Amino acid sequence: MDIVRLAGFASLFFVLKILKGGDFMIINGRKYDFSSMTISEMVRELGINEDRIVVELNYEIIKKEEFKIRIVNKEDKIEIVSFVGGG
Amino acid sequence: MQFKVNEKIVNSRINLSLSEIKEQYKKEADVVILNGYPMDLDNLNRTIKDGDKISLIKKGERLDKNEIEKVLLARHSPEVHSKVKNAIIGIGGLGGLGSNIAIMLARIGIGKIVIADYDIVEPSNLNRQNYAISHLGMKKTEAIIEQIKEINPFIKIEDYCKEIDENNAVDIFEECSIVIEAFDRPEAKANLVNSILLNTDKRVIASSGMAGYFSSNSIMSKRINSRFFLCGDGENEAKIGSGLMAPRVLICAGHMANQTLRLIMGEEVV
């Protein structure tokens, strides 16, 4: 019974967190529970090769040379276009 | 009575026969087409009716600028034609995507096309790229120029037979309002798109994912932002067991050429 109640609280907490919003990073339209990190760290976390991408951070295209220094935070909106080979 | 001879509107008060029209407009024609049907040259007594379309052709004859212009105007309408004719478009890479896009842009009468590729036509290109056996060993830029001359010799072409990188892309495509990324390697794709977006105010149409024989309908045009458009399925890369093949590569090339045309015409959405 306690486990059921605990699960209930846990899911309530999760729902509240979603309703509250704003403290998720949005990458390509999906929410990620990432904390502050560099763009390089973020793409590594996502398993993406940073030589094959275009990154738009809050509607601004970011230079590749800045990937290692530019910090992404919760509440940021990020678009990553990752190219695959062929043409 | 009104009819068309080689796309030109003709008004006539008297009834004319096909042979009289041939005599008057193109004596030397050896093919006469009436409303889409080829006519017997020995029997051109038929009288023209209101609304008929007559096409008079001399086989092997070079078309002059006015004739090509007339046909494009008639097919595309003056509003579309004038915008397309004034456009300057860049294409980076003349492989499966770039070679086919270059030919499509030439067919619709783009004013000027800037093409860039360092490569030579090889037998392995023939499964999807717009080259023939006669082009093997030629520079891709030269092979494209040769073909465009056969479609519309009045398209201006600027060609660069060299590798494009972040250091020369901006200069090569300086005159262009839209740059089409048609490379093979993902690193080269990302480099060109980043250079154009970061260093110019031009628009870029890029490609990602068109290998194999997956569903045609998975290839889409996407608007990433007001200056960056992406065509492809986004996932199917060229690899062993899933190679690049003409149908899906040409579907993607069609998306890119049409997105180019849409932007030229002021349509800002995909």
Interface residues (C-beta under 8 A of the other chain):
Chain A: N49 D51 R52 I53 V54 E56 Y59 I61 K63 K64 E79 V81 S82 F83 V84 G85 G86 G87
Chain B: G93 G95 G96 L97 G98 A182 F183 D184 R185 P186 E187 K189 A190 V193 N194 L197 L198 A206 S207 S208 G209 M210 A211 I224 N225 F228 L230 G232 G234 E235 N236 E237 A238 K239 L244 V249
